[in-house]
Amino acid sequence: MIAVIDYGMGNLRSVEKAFLKVGYDVRVTSRPEDVQKADGVVLPGVGAFRDCMKELSDLGMTDAVVKAIIEGKPYLGICLGLQVLFSESEEFGRCRGLDIFRGRVVRFELEDRALKIPQMGWNQVSLKRQCPLFRDIPDNSYFYFVHSFYVAPDDEAVVAGTTEYGVPFTSAVWKDNIYAVQFHPEKSQALGLRLLKNFGDIVAQVKK
């Protein structure tokens, strides 16, 4: 079973339906014990970093997520689910994240006034290395983005994909059992479904 964490912020039903469409059972949950029992964990999200961290803490999910990652369960972060993996965010003042990866979440500072913030729409992902999450997905494929902030990792080795929006930024990370993307695969049509199926396959393989 794949646990999709419900902390009151995110496209939960869209993510759930997308996984069901590619043949994987998921359970939308706000219970830490379900995360403990799950074979894989998905943390989707939209909204503010600080609110996300507060809701996770209030639900007892912070420790559950970190424990699942340490235990080697496949983790997929989507949008905010990517950002909270990092040390801190500058959104509405400094706020600590899960600190799984060293680095910060920073706001777009764009010189090109034609580019709007938030970035909202389709953009390309340039793959930096072979990552199981992007199996059978061509380099420079388009995915759907909605965000005003992006991650700036201290360690470039975790970067799996980058995107250009006035500046180059990290749009996918991968290390060991941790996979996370800035875009929304559940809104990215066929290739988004392919990515979610790839994650489901990773979970199934680890379960064996």
N, C-alpha and C positions, 0 to 999 in steps of 0.2 A: 504494500500500500504506500502511496505517495501522499504525504501530508501537505496541504496548502494552508498556510497560516493565515488565519483571519484575525486581524487586529483593528478592524474597522476602517482600513484604508487600502483600497486596491480593487482591481478588476477581477474579483474572486470568481464570479460565475463565468466570466469569459475564459479565464484560465482553466476552470474545471471542465467546461464544455469542450475546450480545445484538447485537453488530455483525453477525455472520453472519445473524442472523434478519432484520435490516433491509436486508440485501443488500450489505454492505461487507466486503471481505477485510481481515483484520488479521493481524499476526504478533506473537505474544508473544515478547519477546526481552530478553536481558540483554547484548546486544552493541552498543556504541556505533556500530559501522559500519552496523548495521541502521537505527538512528535517523537516521544521515546520509543513507541512501538513501531513507528513508520520505517520503511526501507529507504525512503528518500524524502527530502524536505524542499518545498518551494516557498519562497518569500516574495510575493509580488507587492507592488505598492505604488501609489501616487500621493502627492501631497508633501508636507513639510517633514524634514529630517527629525527635528526635535519632537514633534507630535508622534512620529513613528516610534522613536526610542522610548518615549513615555508609555505609549500603549503596550509595547512589548514588555516593558518592565512591570507594568500594572498587572498584566496577565500571567506573569511568571515565565514568559516566553524567552527572555534574554538568555537565561542559563540553559534552557532547553535547546535553543538553537546552537549555542556555542558547544554544548556537550555533544550534540548530534554531529557537528563538524569535526570535533576532536576524535570522536569514535569512528570517523571515516565514512559516515553516511553521505551519499551524493547530495549536494546542496545546489539549488538553482535560485539565484537572486535576479529579480526583474525590476528594473528602474530603481526605486528606493531600496529594494532588496539587494542591489549591487552597492549602493552608496553606504548603507549602514555597516557594511563589512569593514569600512576604513576607520582610521583613528578618530577623526573629528570632521565636522562640517562647519563652514562659516555662515550657513544660512540662519538669518535672524540672530546673529551672535554665535560664538563658539559653542558647540555641543559635541560631547563625546559619542563615538560610535562603538561598535563591537570590538574594534581594534584587532580584527583577524589579520588585516593587511595594514601596514604602515602607510599613511598618506592622508590627504585631505580632500574634502568635497568643496569645490570652488564654483563661483558664479561665472557665467560667460561675461567677458568684457570685450565687446566687439567694436572694432573701428568702422566696419561696413554698416552704415545706418539702414541699408536695405534689408539686412538680416534682423528678424524679429526675435525677441526673447519673450516667452520660451520658444525654443526650437519645436515646431509642431509640424510633423509630416514625414515624408519618406526621405531616407538618406542611405548612403552606401556604407558598408562595413568592409574595411580592408583587413584581411586576415594576416596576422604576423607570424603564426606558426600553426602547425597541424593540431587541431583541438577536436576531441571526440564529439563535442557539442555541435560542431559545424560539419560533421560528416555528410558528404553528398550535397553540400551547399557551396556554390561557386564563390570564389573571391569577388569582392566588390558588389555583392548582392545588396538589394535594397530592403530595409526594414523600417518600421514605423516608430518614430520618436516623439515624445512629449516631455520636455524637461528644460529647466533654467540653470541647473547646476550639473557639474560633471566631476568625476574622480580624477585626482592627480596622484598616482601611486609613487611612493618613494622607490620601490623596486620595479624597474621596467620588465623584469623577468616574468611578472605575473600577467602582463598585457597579452591578450590573445587577439584583439582587434581594435582598430582605431577608425575614427570618422572625422571628416572635415566639416566644420561649421564656423567659418570665420577664423577659427584656430583648429589645429588638430587636437583631438581629445580621445581618451580611452573609452571605448564603447563595449569592450568585452574583456573579462579577466578569467584566468584559469590557473589553478594550482592544485594538484592532487585531486581531491574529491570536491573541490569548490569551483563552481561555474557561475558566472553572473554576467548580465548584459544590461546596458543602459536602455535599449529599445524594448518595445513590447511585442514579443513573438505572438501573443494571443491576438494581436491586431494586424499581424504581418502576413496574412493570407497563407499561401501554400508553403513558402519557405519558413514562415514562423511555425507552422504545424510540423514541418520536417525537423526543426530544431527541438521542439517539445518531444517529438517521438524519439529523437536521439537521446534526450535526457532520460526518457522512460526506459530506453534500451540499456543505458548506463546503469540505472538502478537495478534492472532485471539481471544484468551481468554480475553486479556486485552481490546481489542476493544469492546467486548460485554459489 
